[in-house]
Amino acid sequence: MGPEEQAAVAAVLSSGQLAQGPRVAEFESAFARYVGCEEAVAVSSGTEALRLALLAAGVGPGDEVVVPALTFVATASSVIMCGGVPVVADVDPRTFCLDPASTEAAMSERTRAVVPVHLYGHPADLDALMAVCRGRGVVVIEDAAQAHGARYKGKRVGAIGTCGCFSFYPTKNMTTGEGGMVTTHDHDIAGRLRLLRQHGQAGPYDYRLLGYNSRMTEVEAAIGLVQLGKLERFNEARRLNAAELTEGLDGAVATPEVALWAEHVYHQYTVRAQGRDGLRAHLQSRGVATGVYYPQALSQLPVLAGAARVPARPAVAEALCAEVLSLPVHPGLAPGDVEAIVAGVRSFYNRS
């Protein structure tokens, strides 16, 4: 955040228009152009983006939705909030994203949607997943909450499946404070999304369906417009930091792989580390903050027991949960920070 965001917020406060208004519409248009979609619909959070996209695409009670085992709980809870059943499939050990073969094995006659997560900023293999869905009446809803600006075979994620769902939480590659966005080429789905986010109203007291209060505020949109203008610079800084980390950590830990068809935006720089918890404590003692995303697979979460279907143990995802460690990669790293991170990791493994 900088003076540009502060000025944008001050302008909104001076205008007197705080609820959804012209800045939200401007942000939607700008974000649609950036992603390469016909439509973008702003909502109150990334979780709401997922929930409303699923509802708009026709997911309802009893429908099954295939989700990856390695992801944030909202990928599954949004399905449950639609009355559906999340079906947990395993992930690819190289990209950490939804595995197409495991997805196909998890599908049934009740499958209505598949939600690939572009985890840590690396795109899922969308062509392979869409091939699995083709001919079955199954829609692909991209969970791009961690992948603003990432590309799959030259196209930005969020413009390839039926819908793309983005989060603007403060830790994302760009933020609005809170907020989310759904992108789509389908004008009918976009129309349903606009009804769903505002109590089902097509106009004042003209209720077309039962909807929700899921709007984005003008303040959030104003911040988002400024942040969108900085996103490419932010992402390039992340890629440069990631390249330096990969070079420095070679041989110490398993660094992130990037598929030939992918452009990674490094929402997280996530390694696979032996003795992960010990390494994390060691880095903390040296002033290096780290994160574990995620310590448990969806199949291991008690809160989902009985609500999700797990056709087969997601062994890859469960193994990754014991090894993944995310190191600082964000644009705010100061000169020398990457060297300090590398030195901290190497000193842990070089102890006698």
N, C-alpha and C positions, 0 to 999 in steps of 0.2 A: 504494500500500500504506500502511496505517496501523495504529494500535493494535488495531483490530477484527480485522484479519487475523492479527496477531501473537497475539492472545488465542485465536483459533480454532485456530491451529496448536499452541499450547501445550496446549490442551485435548485435541487428538488425541494428542500425545506422552504426555500423562499417562494417557490411556485404555489405552494398550498395543495398540490396534487400528490398525495402520498400513496394511495392505493393504486392498483393496476391502471395504467394510463399510457400516454404517448411514449414514454421512455421504454416501457415494457415492449410495446409494439416495435420500436426502433431496434431494441436488443434482439428480439425474435428475428427480424429481417436480416440483421447483420450476422447473427449466428447461423441462420439457414444458408446464407451466401458462403460463409466460411467453411461449413461442413460440405456444402454442395448438395443441399436438399431443397425440395420445393417448399417445405413448410417447417417451421419450428414453433413450438408452443411452450411458453415459460410457465413453470409451476413452482411450488414452495420448497421442494427438496428433491434430491436424487431418488429417494425412496418413493415419493409421490410420482415422479416421472415413470418409474417402473410400474407401480400399481396402476396408474391411469392408462399407460400404454397397453398393459395386459388387458384391462377392461375394454378399452377402445378396440382392441384386436379381437374381442369376442371371448376371452377367457372368463369362465364362470364356475359355479359350483360343480365339483366333481371332475373338472377338467384337470389333466396332468400337464405339468410343465417341467421339462428337463433342465436342470441347473448344474453347474460344476460344484464339486465337493470343496474346492479351495476358493473361497470368496467370503465377502462380508455377509452377515446374516440377512441383510435386507434383500438380497437376491432371492432368498427363499421366503422370507416373511411377506414380501409383496405379493407372492403367489397365494399364500394362505389368506391374506386380506381380501383377495378376490373370490375366495371360496374354493380355490383350486388346491391341488396337491403337488408340492415340489418333489420331483424325482431326481435323486442325486446320482450323478454320473462322475466318472473319474476324469483326471486331467492328463495332459501330455507332459512327460517328465522334462522336456526341454523348454517349452514355452510356458508351462504351468497353466495353460488355458484348456478349456473344455475339449476332451478327446472325442473325435468324430465316431470312432468305433464303439467306444463306451456309450456314447449318446444313442447310437442306433440300437445297441443291445438293451438300453433302458426304456425304449419307446414301447407303447402299447396302443391299442385301438382307442384309448382315451386321451392320447397325447394331443394337445392343442397348440403348444408352443415350445420352443427351445430358446433358452437365454444364455448365449455365450458371453462370458465376461472377458473384456480385454484387460487382463490382470496386470497390475503394476505399470500399465502403459504399453504393453505388447499386445498387438491384435491377435485374436483367435483366428483359426483357419476357417474363414467364413465360407469359402467355396465348397470345401469338404462338408461342412455342417449343413449348408443349404442343399447340397446334393442328397444328403440323408433325408431331409425334410420334403424334398420335391415329390409331388404326386401323392402325398399323404394328407394334404390340407393342413399342414403344420407351419405356423409362422415363426420367423426368427426375430426376436427382440434383442438388439445389441445392448448389453450393459457396458456403456462407455464411461462410467463414472470416474475412471482413473486414466482416461485415454484421450483427453482433449487434444486434437491435432494429429494423433497417430494415423498412419496410413497402412492400408492393406492393398497390396498390388497397385499402388499409386492412387487409390481412392481413400479419402478420409473415412475413418470409422464413424458410424452413425448415419451413413448415407448408403448402406449396402443391404441391410436387412429391412424388414417391414417397418421397424422403428429403431431409433437410437435413443438411449437414455443417458443423460449427463447429470452430474452433481456439481454444484458450485460451493461445496463446503470449504471452510478456510484452508484446509490442507491440500486442496486439489491444485492442479497445474494453473488454474485460474479460479478466482472466487468472486462471489457476490455477497459473501458473509454467510448466508444460507440461500438455498434456491436450487432449481433444477431445470432441465429442458428436455423436451421430446422432439426429435427430428423425424421427418417422414416425407416420402414422395406421394403418399396417399391422402388426397384432399378430404375424403370421407372420414378417415381416421382423425385427421387434424380437426375437422369439425366436431367430432364426438369428444375429442380431448378438450376443446374450448368449452363445450357444455359441461363436461364432467368437472372441470376445475372451478366452476362458478355456479354451483347449486343447480346445474342443469338448465340454466336460464339462457334463452336465445335473445331475450330483451327483458326489460324490467317486468318482473312477475309473470313472464312467459316461460313456464317450466316445461321443458320437453322430455326430461328424464330426471331421475333422482341423482343428484350430483353432490359435490363436496366443496369445501372452502379450501382450495389448493392454489390460490393465486400467488404470483410474485409481486413484491412491492416496487414502487418507483425508485426508492433508494437502492434496492438490490440491483435493479436493472441499470441504473446510472453507474454503479460500481462495475457491473459486468461489461458495459460498453467500453470503459477505460481499460479494464483487464484484458478484454478480447484483443484490443490493439497492442497489448504487450505480450500476448501469448507466444507468438513465434520466437521472440527474443528469450522469453523464459525457457521455452523448450530447447532452444539451441544451447543455452547455458547448461541445462540438464544433460544434454548429449555430450557436451565437452567434458563436463565433470565425470560422466559415466565412462567415457573413453579413457580418461586419466586413471580412474579407479581400476578399470579392467587391466590396463597395462601394469599398474603397480601391484595388483593382487594376484597376478598370474602365478599359479602353482601353490598358492596358500589356501585358497578356497575356490569353490566352483562358481565362477562369475556368470552373469546372465548371458544366455544365448539369444541371438536375434536371428529369426528366420530370414531367408533370402528375400521373401516377399513382404517383409515387415519394415516399417519405420517406427521405432520405439521412441516414446516420449518420456520414459523414466519417471513416472509418478513416484515409483520406488525403485531404488537400485538394490535388488534382492539377490543375495548369494546363498549358496548351500554350504553350511559350515559344520564340520565335525566338532563336537563339544560346543555346540551353539550357545548354551546358557553360560558356560564358563567364559567364552569369548565375549559375550555381551557384558558380563560383570567386569571383565578386564577393561573393555573399552569405556565403560561407565567410569571406572576409577581414573581413567586418563582424560575425562571430560568429553568423551565422544558419545552422544546420544544415539540410540539405535531403536528399531521397532521390530516386532514380530507380527507379520501379517500372512498367516493367521495361526494362532497356537493350536487350534482345533479345526478339523474338517467339519463340514455340515453334518456328516454322518455321526460325529462324536458329540454334538450339542444336545444336552438333555432337553432343552426347550423345544426342539423339533421332534423329539421322540413321539411317535404316534401321529404326527401331523405330516411328516415327509415319508416318502417311500424310498428305500435303499435296496435296489434289486441285487446289487453285488457290492462287496466291500471295496471302497475306492482306495486300494492299497497305495497307489502312487501319491495321492493327495495326503493320506495319513502319514506316510513317510516324510513328505515334504514339511509337514507341520512341525516335525521334530528338528528340522535342519535350517529352515529359512530364516534369514536375518537381513533386515533392510538397513543399509548404511546411508548417511546423509549424502544427498545428491542435488539438493535444491539450489535455485539461482542465488540464494543469499550467502553461499559459502564464500569465505574470505580467502585471499591469497595465502597459500600454505595449509589450508584446511584439509585438502585432499591428501597431501603428503603426511599430515598428522594422522589421518584415518588409516592410511596404508601402513604407516609405521606401527600404529597400535595393533593392527591385525597381525602383522608379521612378528611383532615382539611376543605375542601370545603363543604362536606356534614354534618360535625359536627358543623358548625357555628350556633350560637343561633340567 
